[in-house]
């Protein structure tokens, strides 16, 4: 980010020593160090929060995709089950009719007319 060489740091330190004075310089340096540390922690927290939000959004998209897949699969299964049910009913009706026809043809019992 900032490209500061050793000679530039030395110039800054000498100017700070002259402006601030040798008695207050250690206290100012400590304060600057603490502020720099706080700033770094704050930036790290912000980065982590942004990353967390991005991951959360990705998980929400993934959840929506999974839900859509589940709904499509469920609809497909229901339609196939309906088709199978219709086929089973049609087959059952056809077998029942076939059994009735063969039973009537092969029946040894003759119809007797009753006179009243």
Buried (B, 14 or more C-beta within 10 A) or exposed (E): EEEEEEEEEEEEEEEBEEEBEEEEBEEEEEEEEEEEEEEEEEEEEEEEEEEEEEEEEEEEEEEEEEEEEEEEEEEEEEEEEEEEEEEEEEEEEEEEEEEEEEEEEEEEEEEEEEEE
